[in-house]
Amino acid sequence: MTDTICLIDAPRFASARQQGHVRFLIDVRSPAEFRAQHVAGARNVPLDQLNPAALVQQLRQEGLQRGDELYLLCQSGQRARRAADQLQQLLPGVQVIDGGTQACVACGLPTEEAPSGVISIQRQVQISAGSLVLLGVALGTWVHPGWYGLAAFVGAGLTLAGLSNTCAMALLLARMPWNR
């Protein structure tokens, strides 16, 4: 990441939005995360599908002009920073909402939510990881001790996810058909 990414905190973003200064808001989370809950008026452009040149061209066709700001957000801010890295060469007015959707919700910004029944990526990771650990322990106890390695592998993956703030299981689950 570069050092020139512009961050805006959620209260300042909320104020700019209330004053009518926010025209372009992009949420870079997966479609399933976006459907579960997003800031009202945001457009979903998942980070793994981001084509910076095409997005900038499309936004310019919709009225984005030099000097206009493009606001990016995700769940907490990490993916939005990566998107900003890709976009800032083409569009210098990129701002990342620090704290992402979580911070916007905490500020009281209006959101749109899917009907209940949509499971967030984070919960899908928790369910999958927990199930794999239980499976590894059960198979290790009743079939062969080598299956304990499955539980260890998942535990190592969760530890790495916590240290790096990037979860391989979440990236994999985001690509599943039910999350598209």
C-alpha positions in Angstrom: 0.0 0.0 0.0 1.1 3.5 -0.6 1.2 6.3 2.0 -1.0 8.6 0.0 -4.4 7.0 0.5 -6.8 9.5 1.9 -8.9 8.3 4.8 -12.1 9.9 6.0 -13.6 8.9 9.3 -17.2 7.9 9.4 -18.6 11.0 11.2 -17.0 13.3 8.6 -18.3 11.1 5.8 -21.8 11.2 7.4 -21.6 15.0 7.5 -20.4 15.3 3.9 -23.2 12.9 2.9 -25.8 14.9 4.8 -24.7 18.1 3.1 -25.1 16.4 -0.3 -21.4 16.2 -1.2 -21.3 12.4 -1.7 -22.3 11.3 -5.1 -20.1 8.2 -5.7 -19.9 5.5 -3.0 -18.5 2.1 -3.8 -18.6 -0.9 -1.5 -15.9 -3.5 -2.4 -17.1 -6.4 -0.3 -18.5 -9.6 -1.8 -22.0 -9.6 -3.2 -23.3 -11.7 -0.2 -21.8 -9.3 2.3 -23.2 -6.4 0.4 -26.7 -7.9 0.3 -26.6 -8.7 4.0 -26.2 -5.0 4.9 -24.7 -2.0 3.2 -24.8 1.8 3.5 -27.8 3.1 1.5 -26.9 4.4 -1.9 -23.7 2.3 -2.1 -22.8 0.5 -5.3 -21.3 -3.0 -5.1 -18.0 -3.6 -7.0 -16.3 -6.5 -5.3 -12.6 -6.1 -4.9 -11.8 -9.4 -6.7 -13.8 -8.1 -9.7 -12.4 -4.5 -9.7 -11.3 -3.2 -13.1 -10.1 0.3 -12.2 -10.0 1.7 -15.8 -13.5 0.4 -16.5 -14.9 1.6 -13.2 -13.5 5.1 -13.7 -14.8 5.2 -17.3 -18.3 4.2 -16.1 -18.3 6.7 -13.3 -17.2 9.5 -15.7 -20.1 8.5 -18.0 -22.3 9.0 -14.9 -21.0 12.5 -14.3 -17.8 12.0 -12.2 -15.6 15.0 -13.0 -12.1 16.0 -12.1 -12.1 17.0 -8.5 -15.0 14.9 -7.5 -14.4 12.4 -4.7 -15.0 8.7 -4.9 -15.7 7.1 -1.5 -14.7 3.5 -0.9 -15.7 1.2 1.9 -15.8 -2.4 2.9 -16.5 -4.1 6.2 -13.7 -2.5 8.2 -11.5 -0.7 5.7 -8.7 -3.1 4.6 -10.2 -4.1 1.2 -11.2 -0.5 0.5 -7.5 0.5 1.0 -6.5 -2.2 -1.5 -9.1 -0.9 -4.0 -7.8 2.7 -3.4 -4.3 1.6 -4.2 -5.6 0.4 -7.6 -7.7 3.4 -8.3 -5.7 6.4 -7.1 -3.5 6.6 -10.2 -6.5 7.0 -12.4 -8.6 9.0 -9.9 -6.9 11.2 -7.4 -10.0 12.0 -5.4 -10.4 8.5 -3.8 -11.2 8.4 -0.2 -11.4 5.4 2.1 -14.0 5.5 4.8 -12.0 4.5 7.9 -13.7 1.7 9.8 -15.9 0.9 6.8 -19.5 -0.3 7.0 -19.1 -1.0 10.7 -18.2 2.6 11.5 -20.9 4.0 9.2 -23.6 1.8 11.0 -22.2 3.0 14.4 -22.6 6.6 13.1 -26.2 6.0 12.4 -26.0 6.2 8.6 -29.0 4.5 6.9 -28.4 1.0 5.6 -30.2 -1.4 3.4 -30.4 -5.0 4.6 -31.4 -8.3 2.9 -34.2 -10.3 4.4 -33.1 -12.5 7.3 -31.6 -15.8 6.2 -28.6 -14.3 4.4 -25.5 -15.5 6.3 -22.5 -13.1 6.3 -19.1 -14.3 5.1 -17.7 -13.9 8.6 -20.4 -16.2 10.0 -19.8 -18.7 7.1 -16.1 -18.8 8.0 -17.0 -19.4 11.7 -19.4 -22.2 10.8 -17.0 -23.8 8.3 -13.9 -23.5 10.5 -15.7 -24.8 13.6 -17.2 -27.7 11.6 -13.8 -28.7 10.2 -12.2 -28.5 13.7 -15.0 -30.7 15.1 -14.7 -33.1 12.2 -10.9 -33.4 12.6 -11.2 -34.1 16.4 -14.0 -36.6 15.9 -12.2 -38.5 13.1 -8.9 -38.3 15.1 -10.6 -39.8 18.1 -12.6 -42.6 16.3 -10.8 -43.3 13.0 -7.1 -42.4 13.0 -5.0 -39.9 15.0 -3.8 -38.4 11.8 -7.1 -36.6 11.4 -6.1 -34.3 14.3 -4.0 -32.6 11.7 -7.2 -31.2 10.1 -8.0 -29.4 13.3 -4.4 -28.1 13.6 -4.5 -26.9 9.9 -7.7 -24.9 10.5 -6.3 -23.5 13.7 -3.1 -22.4 12.0 -5.2 -20.8 9.2 -7.3 -18.9 11.7 -4.1 -17.7 13.5 -2.6 -16.5 10.2 -5.9 -14.8 9.3 -5.8 -12.9 12.6 -2.2 -11.9 12.2 -2.5 -10.8 8.6 -6.0 -9.5 8.6 -6.6 -11.6 5.4 -8.6 -14.8 5.6 -8.1 -17.4 2.8 -11.3 -19.2 3.9 -13.3 -16.0 3.5 -11.8 -15.3 0.1 -12.7 -18.9 -1.0 -16.2 -18.7 0.5 -16.8 -15.4 -1.3 -16.4 -17.1 -4.6 -18.9 -19.8 -3.9 -22.1 -19.7 -6.0 -24.4 -18.9 -3.1 -22.4 -15.8 -2.4 -22.6 -14.4 -5.9 
